[in-house]
Amino acid sequence: MVRAIILVKSPKKLIAARLRKISSIVDSFPTSGQFDAVAIIDVKELAEIKNVATHIHMISGVDRTETMVEVQ
């Protein structure tokens, strides 16, 4: 299992709730600071992280993301 955190920049107030609708996202919550929400994802293969990030970018109002992969 591969875990990653995706930081999301979006002016949409309910972006965290919209992120939780994506199947690989196990948790999402709003944040203050440079990014507006955090999405925690669990996938089977490292390559799947790109698919989740692409799906996030398709959400209306998402300006940018930054992905951090857990290192074990």
Legacy VTK file of the C-alpha trace (Angstrom):
# vtk DataFile Version 3.0
C-alpha trace
ASCII
DATASET POLYDATA
POINTS 72 float
0.000 0.000 0.000
1.274 3.472 -0.869
0.127 6.509 1.121
0.407 10.083 -0.101
-0.772 13.514 0.910
-2.003 15.921 -1.727
-2.210 19.597 -0.812
-4.900 21.457 -2.767
-5.145 25.160 -3.565
-8.722 26.177 -4.355
-10.895 29.168 -3.478
-13.931 26.849 -3.232
-15.102 26.656 0.378
-16.310 23.048 0.211
-13.330 21.618 -1.656
-12.483 19.165 1.150
-15.965 17.627 0.955
-15.664 17.280 -2.821
-12.281 15.585 -2.444
-13.735 12.933 -0.109
-15.947 11.726 -2.973
-12.891 10.392 -4.840
-12.553 6.689 -4.062
-8.820 6.536 -3.212
-9.021 9.486 -0.834
-9.390 8.141 2.700
-9.577 11.542 4.407
-9.731 15.183 3.479
-9.996 18.333 5.540
-9.759 22.108 5.076
-6.610 23.912 6.173
-5.399 27.446 6.647
-2.252 28.772 5.040
-0.857 28.409 1.552
-3.157 25.473 0.684
-6.897 25.211 1.295
-7.314 21.460 1.779
-5.405 18.239 2.382
-6.284 14.900 0.819
-4.824 11.684 2.211
-4.792 8.848 -0.286
-4.060 5.133 -0.117
-3.385 3.279 -3.369
-1.914 -0.112 -4.249
0.714 1.125 -6.711
2.819 4.278 -6.823
1.660 4.996 -10.388
-1.953 5.351 -9.198
-1.091 8.567 -7.357
-0.909 10.417 -10.679
-4.445 9.248 -11.545
-5.796 10.612 -8.271
-3.978 13.924 -8.749
-5.361 14.195 -12.282
-8.868 13.547 -10.958
-8.398 16.306 -8.359
-7.250 18.733 -11.063
-10.498 18.089 -12.970
-12.550 19.502 -10.066
-13.765 22.967 -10.943
-11.878 25.637 -9.024
-8.725 23.658 -8.217
-5.806 25.974 -8.935
-2.883 23.676 -8.103
-1.765 20.716 -6.035
1.387 19.486 -4.378
1.905 15.788 -3.715
4.025 14.210 -0.987
4.525 10.435 -0.920
5.106 8.666 2.391
8.609 7.213 2.631
9.064 4.020 4.608
LINES 1 73
72 0 1 2 3 4 5 6 7 8 9 10 11 12 13 14 15 16 17 18 19 20 21 22 23 24 25 26 27 28 29 30 31 32 33 34 35 36 37 38 39 40 41 42 43 44 45 46 47 48 49 50 51 52 53 54 55 56 57 58 59 60 61 62 63 64 65 66 67 68 69 70 71
